[in-house]
Amino acid sequence: MRMPLGTAWIAQKGWASPEVEAVYLPALQFASSFGGTDVSAIVQQGLAICASASGRAADSMTWIQPALEAATKSMDLGVLLTTHSTAMALSFWKREIC
C-alpha cells in the first residue's frame, strides 16, 4: 500500500522529497518481513534514486547493492533489468563510469 503513496509523493514533489523516503522505509521493512525479494528490490531501488536526487550519491550506492542482490534472488527479469539500469545510471551520475 505504501508504494502507490510513494509514487504520489514523487509525482507531487519529486524524488528528492523527504516524504518519499519516509514512505519507502516502512515499505522495505514490510517487504523484508515476508521475504518478498522482488518488492524489496523495487523499494531499495526507489530509496537509491531518492538518495541520489537528494544529493546523497554515496547513500544511493548503499541502497542499490542490496537491491541488486534482492533482484537476483527474485529471478524476476523485469526487476533485475530495471535494478541494473538504475545501478548503471547512479554509477554514471556518481562519475564512476563514463
Backbone as a ProteinNet text record, in pm:
[ID]
protein_1_A
[PRIMARY]
MRMPLGTAWIAQKGWASPEVEAVYLPALQFASSFGGTDVSAIVQQGLAICASASGRAADSMTWIQPALEAATKSMDLGVLLTTHSTAMALSFWKREIC
[TERTIARY]
81.5	0	86.2	205.8	290.6	353.3	370.3	434.2	353.8	221.8	146.5	153.2	159.6	172.8	307.4	412.5	543.4	540.5	472.5	458.9	385.1	283.1	209.2	299.3	382.3	474.1	577	623.7	719.8	655.1	530.9	460.4	435.1	406.5	372.9	495.9	600.6	714.7	848.9	855	980	1052.5	1154.8	1228.7	1301	1342.8	1420.4	1334.3	1205.9	1114.8	1139.4	1150.7	1171	1052.5	935.6	817.9	833.8	904.6	925.5	1003.5	1113.4	1193.7	1114.6	1035.9	955.5	851.3	805.5	706.6	775.7	890	957.2	1028.5	1078.2	1148.3	1057.7	934.8	845.6	804.3	794.3	760.9	870.7	995.5	1106.8	1102.6	1074.3	1062.9	952.8	840.4	729.1	766.1	824.5	862.4	965.3	1059.9	1163.5	1106.5	1001.5	944.9	880.9	832.4	773.7	857.6	978.4	1071	1041.8	973.4	942.7	1062.4	1149.4	1273.2	1248.1	1144.4	1116.3	1069.4	983	934.5	1047.6	1128.4	1243	1335.4	1361.2	1449.4	1391.8	1262.7	1198.5	1203.1	1175.7	1177.1	1319.5	1417.4	1556.3	1602.5	1556.5	1587.3	1529.3	1406.7	1344.6	1419.6	1464.6	1542.6	1676.4	1735.9	1862.5	1842.4	1735.5	1707.2	1676.2	1600.6	1566.5	1693.6	1785	1910.4	1991.9	1999.2	2074.5	2014.4	1882.3	1814.4	1830.1	1854.5	1873.6	2018	2103.4	2243.8	2328.9	2276.3	2349.6	2392.5	2489.1	2532.9	2587.6	2664.1	2720.4	2609.6	2508.2	2394.6	2321.7	2313.7	2241.7	2307.5	2439.3	2509.3	2491.3	2473.1	2448.8	2310.2	2216.3	2083.6	2080.8	2159	2147.6	2213.6	2316.5	2382.1	2285.6	2215.9	2119.2	2003.2	1970.5	1864.4	1905.5	2031	2081.3	2078.8	2116.9	2114.5	1971.4	1878.9	1738.9	1679.9	1713.7	1662.8	1713.8	1839.5	1896.4	1825	1799.4	1728.6	1585.2	1523.8	1382.4	1359.8	1462.9	1452.4	1349	1309.8	1217.2	1301.2	1298.4	1385.3	1355.4	1231.3	1195.4	1255.7	1245	1302.5	1454.3	1511.6	1657.2	1706.2	1636.4	1675.2	1666.2	1555.1	1540.3	1638.4	1667.5	1762.8	1903.2	1941.8	2073.3	2080.2	1971.9	1968.4	1983.6	1916.2	1928.9	2070.1	2129.2	2267.5	2363.3	2342.8	2428.6	2411.8	2288.5	2263.9	2323.7	2307.7	2364.2	2516.2	2575.6	2721.5	2767	2688.3	2721.3	2715.5	2607	2591.9	2693.3	2741	2844.5	2983.9	2985.9	3106.2	3200.9	3142.6	3222.1	3242.3	3150.3	3163.7	3141.3	3198.9	3182.2	3121.1
-119.4	0	126.4	117.7	235	271.2	174.7	201.8	303.3	288.2	390.5	528.3	529.7	656.3	720.9	640.3	691.6	748.1	678.9	726.3	859.8	874.3	1001.1	1114.1	1087	1189.5	1226.1	1127.1	1154.1	1245.9	1217	1299.7	1439.9	1449.5	1578.8	1665.3	1605.7	1685.3	1644.9	1532.3	1487	1384.6	1321.6	1214.8	1262.2	1387.3	1437.8	1468.9	1453.4	1482.8	1389.5	1445.1	1358.3	1264.7	1301.6	1215.9	1083.1	1084.7	961.3	861.7	905.9	817.7	773	864.8	831.9	724.6	718.3	616.8	485.8	496	375.5	296.3	361	285.7	182.9	219.7	117.2	12.5	52.2	-44.7	-149.7	-106.9	-201.6	-297.5	-245.9	-332.9	-435.7	-392.1	-484	-590	-548.1	-643.4	-742.8	-695	-783.6	-881.4	-840.5	-927.2	-1052.9	-1047.6	-1168.6	-1225.5	-1174.1	-1232.1	-1198.8	-1089.4	-1050	-984.2	-1066.7	-1013.3	-920.7	-949.4	-861.5	-724.6	-721.6	-595.3	-522.8	-597.4	-536.2	-468.2	-533.1	-475.7	-346.7	-344.4	-225.3	-110.5	-140.5	-36.5	14.9	-74.8	-31.9	50.7	15.1	92.6	233.4	242.4	372.9	455.5	389.5	459.9	508.2	430.1	470.6	594.1	595.3	711.3	833.5	812.5	921.2	981.6	897.1	945.6	1021.9	970.4	1036.1	1172	1177	1302.4	1405.9	1358.6	1447.8	1491.3	1448.6	1486.5	1395.1	1279.2	1183.5	1063.9	1088.1	985.1	861.9	880.8	766.3	681.1	745.4	671.1	592.3	649.4	580.6	446.8	442.2	317.3	214.1	259.7	162.8	100.3	170.2	113.2	23.8	57.5	-16.6	-154.4	-169.4	-300.4	-407.9	-384.4	-486.3	-502.7	-396	-406.6	-502.9	-494.9	-587.8	-731.9	-751.6	-886.9	-939.7	-855	-897.4	-924.8	-842.2	-862.7	-994.2	-1026.3	-1152.5	-1270.8	-1262.6	-1370.8	-1385.9	-1274.6	-1280.3	-1357.1	-1363	-1429.1	-1362.8	-1240.1	-1163.4	-1079.4	-1114.2	-1047.9	-899	-860.1	-719.1	-639	-693.6	-627.8	-625.1	-732.9	-741.2	-638.7	-626.6	-531.8	-387.4	-351.9	-213.1	-180.1	-277.5	-252.5	-233.4	-314.7	-296.3	-163	-125	3.6	119.2	108.7	212.4	216.8	100.7	95.9	160.8	133.7	193.2	345.3	392.2	537	604.7	542.9	600.5	604.3	500.1	498.1	607	628.1	733.5	869.7	897.4	1027.7	1047.8	939.2	948.2	958.2	952.9	963.4	844.9	729.3	606.8	543.3	575.6	527.4	645.7	638	747.9	696.6
0	0	0	52.2	60.4	-73.7	-160.5	-289.1	-371.4	-383.9	-457.5	-389.5	-256.7	-185.5	-217.5	-224.8	-263.8	-404.5	-493.9	-631.5	-635.5	-552	-546	-497.1	-396.3	-347	-454.3	-528.3	-636.2	-739.8	-777.2	-875.4	-821.8	-693.8	-632.7	-606.9	-547.5	-501.1	-559.7	-629.4	-688.6	-602.2	-662.8	-596	-470.2	-467.6	-353.7	-231.7	-243	-133.1	-14.4	107	224.3	249.3	199.1	215.9	142	31.4	-45.5	39.4	96.3	181.5	304.3	361.3	479.9	450.4	326.9	287.2	249.3	180.9	132.2	241.3	345.8	451.5	519.4	562	618.2	515.3	388.6	283.7	271.2	286.2	281.1	399.4	517.6	636	617.1	562.8	539.6	437.3	325.8	220.6	272.4	351.7	406.8	507.5	577.5	681.1	624.1	500.1	442	328.6	312.8	216.1	71.4	46.8	-90.7	-157	-216.3	-272.5	-390.6	-471.3	-584.6	-536.9	-436.4	-381.6	-308.7	-233.8	-164.6	-264.4	-375.1	-477.5	-532.9	-557.5	-612.4	-512.2	-384.9	-282.4	-260.9	-255.1	-237.4	-356.7	-473.9	-593.9	-579.7	-532.4	-509.9	-406.8	-300.2	-197.9	-253.3	-341.6	-404	-490.9	-569.4	-654.6	-568.9	-462.5	-370.7	-310.6	-266.2	-208.2	-312.1	-431	-537.5	-572.1	-584.1	-616.9	-506.1	-383.9	-269.5	-253.6	-346.8	-340.5	-254.9	-220.7	-137.4	-222.1	-310.3	-405	-334.2	-227.8	-155.2	-94.3	-39.3	16.2	-91.1	-211	-317.5	-349.1	-343.3	-373.6	-262.5	-138.4	-30.7	-43.2	-108.1	-130.5	-254.4	-355.3	-481.3	-471.8	-390.2	-376.8	-324.8	-212.4	-169.4	-266.8	-339.5	-440.1	-550.7	-593.3	-695.5	-644.8	-519.1	-461.3	-453.7	-408.2	-397.9	-535.6	-633.3	-769.8	-827.2	-799.4	-847	-783	-652.8	-582.2	-630.6	-670.7	-709.4	-839.4	-923.9	-1054.3	-1144.9	-1112.8	-1195.7	-1291.1	-1418.7	-1515.8	-1530.9	-1517.3	-1526.1	-1411.3	-1290.7	-1172.6	-1184.4	-1228.8	-1244.2	-1347.2	-1458.8	-1562.4	-1513.4	-1450.2	-1404.2	-1292.4	-1207.2	-1099.2	-1154.2	-1251.8	-1314.2	-1389.5	-1454	-1524.4	-1426.5	-1312.6	-1210.1	-1155.1	-1130.1	-1079.3	-1178.5	-1306.5	-1408.4	-1411.5	-1406.1	-1408.1	-1285.2	-1169.5	-1046.9	-1053.9	-1107.7	-1124	-1220.5	-1326	-1421.4	-1353.3	-1281.1	-1216.2	-1104.7	-1049.1	-946.5	-1010.6	-1143.6	-1225	-1205.3	-1180.7	-1171	-1308.7	-1401.6	-1539.7	-1632.7	-1749.3	-1847.7	-1974.7
[MASK]
++++++++++++++++++++++++++++++++++++++++++++++++++++++++++++++++++++++++++++++++++++++++++++++++++

